[in-house]
Amino acid sequence: MPPRFKFTKEEITKAALNVTRREGTAGLTARALAAELGCSVKPIFGLFKNMEEVQQEVIRSADALYQSYLKEDMEKGTYPQYKASGMAYIRFAEEEKELFKLLFMRDRSSEAKEENMEELTPILQIIQENTGMSEEEAYNFHVEMWIFVHGMATMIATNYLNLEEAYISKVLTDAYMGIKSRFEKEKE
């Protein structure tokens, strides 16, 4: 009879997420995870093939947490939905610095770009509804805005900047209005 493990995959993933939050991706080792769980590495490798599999679960969990930030901010109604998505992205960078780095500051060249487009569809629809842009224009608009938002979020996640929410909101409005104005002038 195989040994019964005292941890579930979910419990190990949660512990790995906590280690990553504190120590970053470099700190997520089998030893660090075992220490977090208060056990040897045996239960980890009884449920996971290797640490890469653990890391993939951490990425999925971090993304689920990020998606909850998006949903919460977009449903709250404090800001228009598109702006709320940018504010949520920046808030996630501020509150979950290491998880932000894991999700948005790692090499993603091997990931399928088609999956990212599916995730963007609701955002592009919001832009189209708000601006009357075509899907292609909305995509280009979003890329420009996202570059701006990502830059600010990255500076916050790396402790280069510490900005107040009101200032972030004002700057996002300025960028949105400026880019939107340029798109409108190009149409004329």
C-alpha positions as CSV (number, residue, x, y, z in Angstrom):
1,M,0.0,0.0,0.0
2,P,1.5,3.4,-1.0
3,P,2.1,5.9,1.8
4,R,-0.7,8.3,2.7
5,F,0.5,11.9,2.5
6,K,-0.7,14.3,5.2
7,F,-0.9,17.3,2.7
8,T,-3.1,17.8,-0.3
9,K,-1.8,19.4,-3.5
10,E,-3.9,22.5,-2.7
11,E,-2.2,22.8,0.7
12,I,1.2,22.4,-0.8
13,T,0.3,25.0,-3.5
14,K,-0.9,27.4,-0.9
15,A,2.3,27.0,1.1
16,A,4.3,27.5,-2.1
17,L,2.4,30.7,-2.9
18,N,3.2,32.0,0.6
19,V,6.9,31.2,0.2
20,T,6.9,33.0,-3.2
21,R,5.1,36.0,-1.7
22,R,7.9,36.4,0.9
23,E,10.9,35.2,-0.9
24,G,10.1,35.6,-4.6
25,T,10.5,32.9,-7.2
26,A,14.2,32.3,-6.4
27,G,13.2,31.5,-2.8
28,L,10.7,28.8,-3.8
29,T,12.9,25.7,-3.3
30,A,11.9,22.2,-2.1
31,R,13.7,22.9,1.2
32,A,11.9,26.2,1.7
33,L,8.6,24.7,0.9
34,A,9.2,21.8,3.2
35,A,10.1,24.2,6.0
36,E,6.9,26.2,5.4
37,L,4.9,22.9,5.7
38,G,7.0,21.7,8.6
39,C,7.9,18.4,7.0
40,S,10.5,16.8,4.8
41,V,10.5,17.1,1.0
42,K,9.0,13.6,0.6
43,P,5.3,14.7,0.8
44,I,6.0,17.4,-1.9
45,F,7.5,15.0,-4.3
46,G,4.8,12.4,-3.5
47,L,2.2,14.7,-5.0
48,F,4.3,16.7,-7.5
49,K,6.8,15.3,-10.1
50,N,9.2,18.2,-9.5
51,M,9.5,21.8,-8.4
52,E,8.6,23.0,-11.9
53,E,5.2,21.4,-11.5
54,V,4.9,23.2,-8.1
55,Q,5.9,26.5,-9.8
56,Q,3.2,26.0,-12.5
57,E,0.6,25.6,-9.7
58,V,1.9,28.7,-8.0
59,I,1.5,30.6,-11.3
60,R,-2.1,29.4,-11.7
61,S,-2.9,30.3,-8.1
62,A,-1.3,33.8,-8.4
63,D,-3.2,34.3,-11.7
64,A,-6.5,33.3,-9.9
65,L,-5.7,35.9,-7.2
66,Y,-5.0,38.6,-9.8
67,Q,-8.2,37.7,-11.6
68,S,-10.0,38.3,-8.3
69,Y,-8.5,41.7,-8.0
70,L,-9.7,42.5,-11.5
71,K,-13.2,41.2,-10.9
72,E,-13.5,43.0,-7.5
73,D,-12.3,46.4,-8.9
74,M,-14.4,46.2,-12.1
75,E,-17.5,45.3,-10.1
76,K,-17.0,47.8,-7.3
77,G,-18.0,50.7,-9.5
78,T,-15.4,53.2,-8.0
79,Y,-14.0,53.7,-11.5
80,P,-15.2,53.1,-15.1
81,Q,-14.6,49.4,-15.9
82,Y,-11.6,49.9,-18.2
83,K,-9.9,52.3,-15.7
84,A,-10.7,49.8,-12.9
85,S,-8.8,47.1,-14.7
86,G,-5.7,49.3,-14.8
87,M,-6.2,50.3,-11.2
88,A,-6.5,46.6,-10.2
89,Y,-3.3,45.8,-12.0
90,I,-1.4,48.5,-10.2
91,R,-3.0,47.6,-6.8
92,F,-1.9,44.0,-7.4
93,A,1.6,45.2,-8.1
94,E,1.6,47.1,-4.9
95,E,0.0,44.6,-2.6
96,E,1.5,41.4,-4.1
97,K,4.9,42.5,-5.4
98,E,6.5,39.1,-5.7
99,L,3.4,37.5,-7.3
100,F,3.2,40.5,-9.7
101,K,6.8,39.8,-10.7
102,L,6.0,36.1,-11.1
103,L,3.1,36.8,-13.4
104,F,4.2,39.9,-15.4
105,M,7.9,40.2,-15.1
106,R,9.1,36.7,-16.2
107,D,10.1,35.4,-19.7
108,R,6.8,34.6,-21.4
109,S,8.1,34.0,-24.9
110,S,7.1,30.4,-24.8
111,E,3.5,31.1,-24.0
112,A,0.8,31.0,-26.7
113,K,-0.2,34.5,-27.8
114,E,-3.7,33.2,-28.8
115,E,-4.6,32.5,-25.2
116,N,-3.8,36.1,-24.3
117,M,-6.1,37.4,-27.0
118,E,-9.0,35.4,-25.6
119,E,-8.4,37.0,-22.2
120,L,-8.4,40.4,-23.8
121,T,-11.8,40.1,-25.6
122,P,-13.9,41.5,-22.7
123,I,-11.5,44.4,-22.3
124,L,-11.5,45.2,-26.0
125,Q,-15.3,45.2,-26.0
126,I,-15.3,47.7,-23.2
127,I,-12.9,50.0,-25.2
128,Q,-15.0,49.6,-28.3
129,E,-18.2,50.4,-26.4
130,N,-16.6,53.5,-24.8
131,T,-14.9,54.9,-27.9
132,G,-16.5,53.5,-31.0
133,M,-13.2,52.0,-32.1
134,S,-12.9,48.9,-34.3
135,E,-11.5,45.8,-32.6
136,E,-8.1,46.4,-34.2
137,E,-8.1,50.0,-33.0
138,A,-9.2,48.9,-29.5
139,Y,-6.4,46.4,-29.4
140,N,-3.8,49.0,-30.4
141,F,-5.2,51.5,-27.9
142,H,-5.1,48.9,-25.2
143,V,-1.5,47.9,-25.9
144,E,-0.5,51.6,-25.6
145,M,-2.4,52.0,-22.3
146,W,-1.1,48.7,-21.0
147,I,2.5,49.7,-21.7
148,F,1.9,52.8,-19.6
149,V,0.1,51.0,-16.8
150,H,2.6,48.2,-16.8
151,G,5.5,50.7,-16.5
152,M,3.9,52.3,-13.5
153,A,3.0,48.9,-11.9
154,T,6.6,47.7,-12.4
155,M,8.0,50.8,-10.8
156,I,5.7,50.2,-7.8
157,A,6.4,46.5,-7.6
158,T,10.2,47.2,-7.5
159,N,9.8,49.9,-4.9
160,Y,11.0,52.6,-7.3
161,L,7.8,54.6,-6.9
162,N,5.2,54.9,-4.1
163,L,2.1,56.6,-5.4
164,E,-1.2,57.6,-3.9
165,E,-4.3,56.1,-5.5
166,A,-5.7,59.5,-6.4
167,Y,-2.5,60.4,-8.3
168,I,-2.6,57.0,-10.1
169,S,-6.2,57.6,-11.0
170,K,-5.4,61.1,-12.4
171,V,-2.4,59.9,-14.4
172,L,-4.4,57.0,-15.9
173,T,-7.1,59.5,-17.0
174,D,-4.5,61.7,-18.5
175,A,-3.0,58.9,-20.5
176,Y,-6.4,57.5,-21.5
177,M,-7.6,60.9,-22.7
178,G,-4.3,61.7,-24.5
179,I,-4.2,58.4,-26.4
180,K,-7.9,58.5,-27.2
181,S,-7.5,62.0,-28.6
182,R,-4.6,60.9,-30.8
183,F,-6.7,58.0,-32.2
184,E,-9.6,60.4,-32.9
185,K,-7.3,62.8,-34.7
186,E,-5.9,60.0,-36.8
187,K,-9.4,59.0,-37.9
188,E,-10.1,62.6,-39.1
